[in-house]
């Protein structure tokens, strides 16, 4: 990789991985290669489920094939011959997946789509084999999909999720942001996870939230009640008012139990003192 490419990749990570908040606050202009590259958040917007793509075997599929109205979907947009940033994105996703006790295909689905219309299903299959081997969970094979598509389908998908990228003809590479998309089981955008490193709890709660509680343990649902996603920090943070309410409710229960116990003891004492 040339120094210019390395510098561009570093600029992408530094300027875009933090999300739209960083874009809005940045005063200095972007390098020319990165103009209009970034993310426009479109939460609760549906993705075009009727899109036709190709799976790793070269079979025609629809995006809707990966949405079952029960499990959320984790979407990543990369390209398989990317010299650096896409590998960081996929490696970062792999690391956080390894820390989850959930497995793709069981609690959720993963859809990885190439943004390069020239790439083939053979490349997708190679990339899938590489990451499944590194993941070490053979059961994930039916739940992690590496897809390719033609330019119009790629354009519709990237527009729907607000993924803005550029093809740099002088180097034959794409400049693009580092972001994962969490979608509901019905195919609506629920959460954007920026950067190449992700917190396991943030990913887990994002998936629970996207699924409207249809996956996850009672503790996950409890945490989701007490935590709210902080877009600036890129993670879930405690909601003080809800915790205070829970604390107040717990205190009331403890006090009520204490008073009932005290009343019972006093009643018992009176019965003992009363003459037969």
C-alpha positions, 0 to 999 in steps of 0.5 A, a space after each residue: 500500500 502506498 503512503 498516500 493510501 495509508 494516509 487516506 485510510 488514517 484520515 477516514 478512520 480519524 474523521 469518519 469513524 466517529 460518526 456524523 457528530 464529528 462531521 458536523 463539528 469539524 471546521 477544517 475541510 476534508 481532503 479532496 478524496 474524502 469530499 462527500 464521504 460519510 454517513 447520513 443517519 436515517 433511523 427507522 427508514 426501511 431498506 429495499 428488501 426487494 433488492 436482488 443480489 448474489 450469494 457466495 454460490 452465485 445464486 440470485 437472492 433477495 435482501 428480504 431472504 435474510 429478514 424473518 420478522 424475528 431476528 435482527 440483522 447486522 449489515 456491513 458494507 465493504 469491498 472484498 479487495 479493499 487494501 486496508 479499511 474494510 479489513 479493519 471493519 471486518 476484523 473489528 466486527 469479528 472481535 466483538 462477535 467472538 466476545 458475544 455468546 450469541 451466534 449468527 443464524 441463531 439470535 441474529 443474521 449478518 449480511 455483508 455486501 460488497 460496494 464494488 459491482 465488479 467483485 464476484 461471488 468467488 471473492 465473496 466465498 473466499 472472504 466468507 471462508 477466511 472469516 468463518 475460519 477465524 471466528 471458529 464457530 462452524 454453526 455461524 456459516 448459515 447466518 453470516 452472508 457475503 453478497 455481491 450485487 450490480 451497481 444499481 442495487 448497490 446504489 439503492 442499498 447505500 442510499 437507503 442507509 445513508 452510506 456515502 462513498 467515492 470511487 478513486 479512479 487514480 488508485 482503483 479504490 473506494 473511499 468510504 466510512 467505517 460503520 455497521 448498521 443494525 436493522 430490525 427483523 422487518 428491515 428498518 434502520 435501528 442503530 448505527 455503530 461507528 468505527 472499527 472497534 465495538 463494545 460487546 454490550 453496545 452490540 448486544 443491547 443494539 440487537 435486543 433493541 432492534 428486535 424489540 425484546 424478541 431476543 435476549 435474556 431478562 437481564 438484557 431487557 432490564 439493562 435496556 430499560 435502564 440504559 439509553 444509547 448515547 450517540 455522542 459516546 457511541 454506547 449505551 449509558 445509564 438513564 439516571 431517572 429510570 434508575 432512580 425510579 427503580 431505586 425508589 420502587 425497591 426502597 418502597 418494597 423494602 419499607 413495605 416488607 419492614 412495616 408488614 413484619 413489624 405489624 405482624 410482630 406487634 399483633 403477635 405480642 398483643 395476642 400473647 398478652 391477652 388473657 385466655 
